[in-house]
């Protein structure tokens, strides 16, 4: 006869002598035999006794004076934020290329330009600006030192 191990979710459950988990009805029958089954709903006499029992009103909330957290202290004034960094020439050129391409695509009718020229030119400007931006993200090649290409820790 093969021996089966109980599944993790079955551990701690009551089992039969055969090793199988006991069914719900068997568990309830065991409780009834022991006399530990709670009765539900409460019998009418218990409900009536609970309804007749006086209930104390909850205590009134205490009224505390308002607490001023800043009383006696100076008001905190945060320091001025640092200035924005200056844009590099390449970042400014990318911004100009992309915005010029968007303007050509969006308002070529207002500028009275031919759409056969503006559409390709606008797409080329936008793609050139985005390509330049992506190529700037590529890490620059560094000259290998005598110790190797690793810069090591900067302390």
Helices and strands as residue ranges (DSSP letters): G 8-10, H 24-34, H 44-52, H 89-106, H 115-137
